[in-house]
């Protein structure tokens, strides 16, 4: 294992470095050329090292440069418009990767350093069987016959915990689940016994229960193969469990670096403190979530003290009642047969006025479908939704029109839910025009400006286009659009899931303030159990289209009754550490 | 959040695209060429230039200025010498018209200003009946470009409307429109065109209609697939959720998001329709013979080439090729400028 290291030392091109450091990143500075004049410096002189046999976590929000540093190690940055400063060094096993030719680097990648990506579905080639893809990875670096490589691939699949590896080796990527695809990616990454495995958000696209399994697998492999893992993630709680060392990055600069226990228990940098504090936790529910600015400006002492009380009493007035709702899709099978795929079956719950019902579940559990069916973005195949004494599902399209303004939805992806060709003004005025709210466009404009201010945006935003705003700002615009209609029920479909933790806290605070102010009821759909715990009075757990459990949130989180709920809660990273 | 006080609209998509287009040297050059063509076509349409394209202004097959030495029986290189036809007494004796020569010569002198002298040299030469090829090319360009533009507007309009309905509503509407589409595409193109022009009769309007009615299929499929893609996007669902009507979602929300494709489609169709017009006119189903187009010119050229008169073909082929090539390059640049993803290469 140490042959290259010793050879490097013999030849004298190894730098003086302690034997236990595998990768030394020194003063890495990466600049992208965006246009003729435009430059963007993604990394502003970053230094950290990865010891042998350890897990180093790179933590940061989007745009912090954490992925860029991994791409630089693999030589994956687009050569045409990337400038890496001459002072930068990437010393791997005594060799500066930045001084290597493309061919040498290509040889090294996959063999000594390998990488797994966020999206397993798009990282595997859909037209080749997974076996063929693993065999290819093996044969590229090892002189091995196809047959021997195939045998090795089966061993690898077995090692990464894929059931019946002899059968699964001949399946196509789409025949495997997301978790299994990620396991295949891991098998490919470890096939040549790399010394360093770079995992770029390997579990972000996966459900919590699967995330737990994958992380456990990675830790086991690290033990058996004696490799180091550079784990890139935005999720601090996940890192707390696995990392030996933590590097916190922000805007291309390292904010804090050190042993995991030290960083988590006694964070020194205000940014790290903020990151740790602004994520909702399971055991406390502050009146207002702290945000990054509170810490950067030293205002963390001024936050309102005390806990917010949650829960619904039987006497609370009900605004929306769902009875036995059912939604199914039909898929064609063969020429004449049709198959009914049930996405939501027999869901019943009540939403109290001014309260929040959280809907949690893993992907494919039907939670989003449920939300969209309630406001008739999908048709429904049974059940009732009672609002204002009327069954919304039985109304004609025309009769439903006036109800549309009273039930609103905020979507998950703030980049997709605003029409890119409309200015913010157009976006805010449209619902008021459609529903003839206020008399003239002048009044409507005034109202829209006031709402922009209310959601924390400048009035000048009125004349801008969506692409000029960040994700969090766009989500504020979506909220303002809903507010123009003064809805009574607002469905938040994964509305904060695509946002960074610090922005997430701001949007959650805004939603809470608006609820206090306007008395709106929320249906808060999310896969993130901590966020749901924080914002919800009642929680509904869904699994495969079925309603598994529905209870007051404190009750449900403290003493879950259904085994599925128990399993879900046990998979939350950081659970039990508090 | 600070107020920066600038309440001006930010650069819209189109302004940014325009800037990207201007930054491309190919687009600038091709844009200039196209502008020249359009100005010339407009001047010709208003009758300021090329008005007399149908007049006999030169001798038959007058030589172009760049090839003055090509043999021409009526031109400078003619072997028939004028001084050889001087009438002497001998000819007078046998020529019954001889006594009238004096009179004819006198009439000729008095009406000299009224008789047009037939040019032996024309800028781009002349055709069989002595028409100026330059004027012909300009007039033909005007008609060909007009046909291309008008037909592509019709075709793209039909394609966009049908494609929008088919893609947005899906289901039965889609089935019906797909059926129409299949019928149209299953018939060979030329046959379809012949059928249309047989029914509608000859004329420029017919050519435009024929091309427009048969050329919408590509646009239809493109727009249909775009609408299928867009109708499930969050922003359309959000519009649905606030209570926007179907037509509003189709044409106010989705249409601006596919408008760049429509523009590209429009410019591509112009090129293909100009070429299609040439084919139609060549076959005799296009522009009537009392008018002129690039297709008619190419059709006329067949008999000329045999006797070595190549300049009419050269002029109209060059004019057409330059236009089509410039338009194609311009379309390519336009697509790059309109597709924000391709802007950072």
Boltz contact constraints between the chains, C-beta under 6 A:
constraints:
  - contact:
      token1: [A, 375]
      token2: [B, 241]
      max_distance: 6.0
  - contact:
      token1: [A, 377]
      token2: [B, 237]
      max_distance: 6.0
  - contact:
      token1: [A, 401]
      token2: [B, 243]
      max_distance: 6.0
  - contact:
      token1: [A, 404]
      token2: [B, 243]
      max_distance: 6.0
  - contact:
      token1: [A, 409]
      token2: [B, 241]
      max_distance: 6.0
  - contact:
      token1: [A, 411]
      token2: [B, 234]
      max_distance: 6.0
  - contact:
      token1: [A, 413]
      token2: [B, 234]
      max_distance: 6.0
  - contact:
      token1: [A, 416]
      token2: [B, 233]
      max_distance: 6.0
  - contact:
      token1: [A, 416]
      token2: [B, 234]
      max_distance: 6.0
  - contact:
      token1: [A, 417]
      token2: [B, 234]
      max_distance: 6.0
  - contact:
      token1: [A, 417]
      token2: [B, 235]
      max_distance: 6.0
  - contact:
      token1: [A, 417]
      token2: [B, 238]
      max_distance: 6.0
  - contact:
      token1: [A, 418]
      token2: [B, 235]
      max_distance: 6.0
  - contact:
      token1: [A, 419]
      token2: [B, 235]
      max_distance: 6.0
  - contact:
      token1: [A, 419]
      token2: [B, 253]
      max_distance: 6.0
  - contact:
      token1: [A, 421]
      token2: [B, 13]
      max_distance: 6.0
  - contact:
      token1: [A, 421]
      token2: [B, 256]
      max_distance: 6.0
  - contact:
      token1: [A, 421]
      token2: [B, 257]
      max_distance: 6.0
  - contact:
      token1: [A, 431]
      token2: [B, 242]
      max_distance: 6.0
  - contact:
      token1: [A, 434]
      token2: [B, 243]
      max_distance: 6.0
  - contact:
      token1: [A, 434]
      token2: [B, 244]
      max_distance: 6.0
  - contact:
      token1: [A, 458]
      token2: [B, 1]
      max_distance: 6.0
  - contact:
      token1: [A, 458]
      token2: [B, 3]
      max_distance: 6.0
  - contact:
      token1: [A, 460]
      token2: [B, 4]
      max_distance: 6.0
  - contact:
      token1: [A, 460]
      token2: [B, 6]
      max_distance: 6.0
  - contact:
      token1: [A, 460]
      token2: [B, 7]
      max_distance: 6.0
  - contact:
      token1: [A, 463]
      token2: [B, 7]
      max_distance: 6.0
  - contact:
      token1: [A, 463]
      token2: [B, 9]
      max_distance: 6.0
  - contact:
      token1: [A, 464]
      token2: [B, 10]
      max_distance: 6.0
  - contact:
      token1: [A, 465]
      token2: [B, 10]
      max_distance: 6.0
